[in-house]
């Protein structure tokens, strides 16, 4: 999956209500995109629609995890052996106090600055433990969604999946309409 933050498809998209652009400040969004399996522009739309950013453009990790149907295990300092988001202060002297990238758990990363998988060149200062949820847990959460059509909670896993598909389809249509 391509997560280059300077990609012309999304580099000029705005993060939250800040005026900050993905091309300059979107490394965290790109790393979340990689973990969630969503294209960067759709990932950002979901995060923006769910008010996952502060006025200054900082990401509220718990809200982001919920919006993207991921689990969030917090911020830790211990080196991780599985996929998560890593943070470095490598560019602090250049005016960027944080840079985030997908840590693959093997010493390799996918870096939003160039979009490439490579050996990690950075000193990592923390790890953010975002993970995909097990399908059964996602189904359980989907079942608690309220149907916009009938205004009630879904009652069966099939109804929950159909509701999720309907809501996802509606989100995609709205997203495509905004891109025109």
C-alpha positions in Angstrom: 0.0 0.0 0.0 1.3 3.4 -1.0 1.5 5.9 1.9 3.7 8.7 0.5 2.4 11.9 2.1 3.5 14.0 -0.9 1.3 12.0 -3.3 -0.6 14.5 -5.5 -3.8 12.7 -4.7 -3.8 13.9 -1.1 -0.8 16.1 -0.3 -3.1 19.2 -0.4 -5.9 17.7 1.8 -6.4 19.5 5.1 -5.9 17.8 8.5 -9.0 18.5 10.7 -9.9 22.2 10.7 -6.3 23.4 10.9 -5.2 24.4 7.5 -2.3 22.0 7.8 -1.8 19.8 4.8 -1.0 16.1 4.5 2.0 16.8 2.4 3.7 18.7 5.2 2.1 17.3 8.4 0.4 14.0 7.4 2.9 11.4 8.5 0.7 10.1 11.3 -2.3 9.9 9.0 -0.3 8.0 6.4 1.0 5.5 9.0 -2.6 5.0 10.2 -3.6 4.5 6.6 -1.0 1.7 6.3 -2.2 -0.1 9.5 -5.9 0.3 8.6 -5.5 -0.8 5.0 -7.3 2.4 3.8 -6.0 4.8 1.2 -4.7 8.0 2.8 -7.5 10.2 1.5 -10.2 7.9 2.8 -8.4 7.5 6.1 -8.2 11.3 6.5 -11.9 11.8 5.6 -12.9 9.3 8.3 -10.6 11.0 10.8 -11.9 14.4 9.9 -15.6 13.3 9.9 -15.1 11.9 13.4 -13.4 15.0 14.8 -10.2 13.1 15.6 -7.9 16.1 15.5 -7.4 19.0 18.0 -7.5 22.6 16.8 -3.7 22.4 16.4 -3.9 19.2 14.3 -2.8 16.7 17.0 -4.5 13.3 16.6 -6.7 12.0 19.4 -5.5 8.4 19.2 -8.4 6.8 21.0 -11.0 8.6 18.8 -8.9 7.7 15.7 -8.8 4.0 16.7 -12.6 3.9 17.2 -13.2 5.7 13.9 -11.0 3.4 11.9 -12.1 0.2 13.8 -8.7 -0.4 15.2 -7.6 -1.2 18.7 -5.3 1.2 20.6 -3.0 0.0 23.3 -1.4 3.3 24.1 2.0 4.9 23.8 5.0 2.8 24.9 8.8 3.1 24.9 9.6 -0.6 24.7 10.7 -1.8 21.2 7.9 -3.6 19.5 8.0 -6.9 17.5 4.9 -6.3 15.5 3.3 -3.8 13.2 2.5 -0.4 14.9 3.3 3.3 14.5 6.7 4.5 15.6 7.7 8.1 16.5 11.1 9.8 16.0 12.4 13.2 16.9 14.9 13.0 14.0 13.7 16.2 12.3 13.2 18.4 15.5 16.0 20.7 14.5 14.3 21.3 11.2 11.1 22.4 12.9 9.2 19.1 12.9 9.4 17.8 16.5 7.7 14.5 15.6 7.7 12.2 12.6 5.6 9.0 12.5 6.0 6.0 10.3 4.8 2.4 10.1 7.1 0.1 12.1 6.9 -3.4 10.8 8.4 -5.0 13.9 11.4 -6.4 12.0 13.7 -3.4 11.9 12.0 -2.3 8.7 9.6 0.7 8.3 7.3 2.2 5.7 8.2 5.9 5.7 5.5 8.4 4.7 8.3 10.8 3.6 9.2 8.7 0.6 6.5 6.0 0.8 9.1 3.2 0.7 9.7 0.1 2.8 13.3 0.2 4.1 15.6 -0.4 7.0 14.9 2.0 9.8 17.3 5.0 9.8 15.7 6.8 12.8 16.1 6.7 16.5 12.7 5.7 17.8 11.4 7.6 20.8 8.0 5.8 21.2 5.6 3.4 19.7 1.8 3.8 19.3 0.1 0.5 19.5 -2.6 0.6 16.8 -3.7 -2.8 15.6 -6.4 -4.3 13.4 -9.1 -5.9 15.5 -10.1 -9.5 15.3 -13.1 -9.9 12.9 -15.3 -11.2 15.7 -14.7 -8.1 17.8 -15.5 -5.9 14.8 -18.8 -7.8 14.2 -19.7 -7.4 17.9 -19.1 -3.6 17.7 -21.0 -3.4 14.4 -23.9 -5.0 16.1 -24.2 -2.0 18.5 -24.5 0.5 15.6 -27.8 2.1 15.2 -29.5 1.7 11.8 -30.1 5.1 10.2 -33.1 3.6 8.4 -35.0 2.0 11.3 -33.4 3.9 14.2 -32.6 0.8 16.2 -29.7 -1.5 17.0 -29.0 -4.3 14.7 -30.0 -7.7 16.1 -28.0 -10.2 14.1 -24.4 -10.4 12.8 -25.8 -10.4 9.2 -27.9 -7.3 9.9 -24.8 -5.7 11.5 -22.7 -6.4 8.4 -25.4 -5.1 6.1 -25.7 -2.0 8.1 -21.9 -1.5 8.0 -21.9 -2.0 4.2 -24.7 0.6 3.9 -22.9 3.1 6.0 -19.6 2.5 4.3 -21.2 2.8 0.9 -22.9 6.1 2.0 -19.5 7.4 3.3 -17.9 6.5 0.0 -20.6 8.2 -2.1 -20.2 11.3 0.0 -16.4 11.1 -0.3 -16.6 10.8 -4.1 -19.1 13.6 -4.3 -16.7 15.9 -2.4 -13.8 15.0 -4.7 -15.7 16.3 -7.8 
